[in-house]
Amino acid sequence: MGKHEIRLRRQRMAARGSDRFRNYSAVMKQHGEGKRIKLITRIFTFIFLIIALILVFVVVSRWEKKQTGSEQKTSQIEIVQTAS
């Protein structure tokens, strides 16, 4: 077993965060910031998707109301014309 392999095995068995990094606190701070940014991005994405779905629902419902309103007007006009 070579010197390099012995060092790797020793680090694997007794590797703690403070042993691997001299600036462990800075690494943990950066990790926390990264997690926070990912969480904020995920929350904004979900909010955007919910708003988009609500807008699609509103647009479709208004479009359907407009379609049924124009169909009722044309059917009333046809009834009046046939009655005359």
Protein Blocks (a to p, Z undefined) as FASTA:
>chain_A
ZZklmmmmmmmmmccfklmpmklmlmmmmmmmmmmmmmmmmmmmmmmmmmmmmmmmmmmm
mmmmmmmmmmmmmmmmmmmmmmZZ
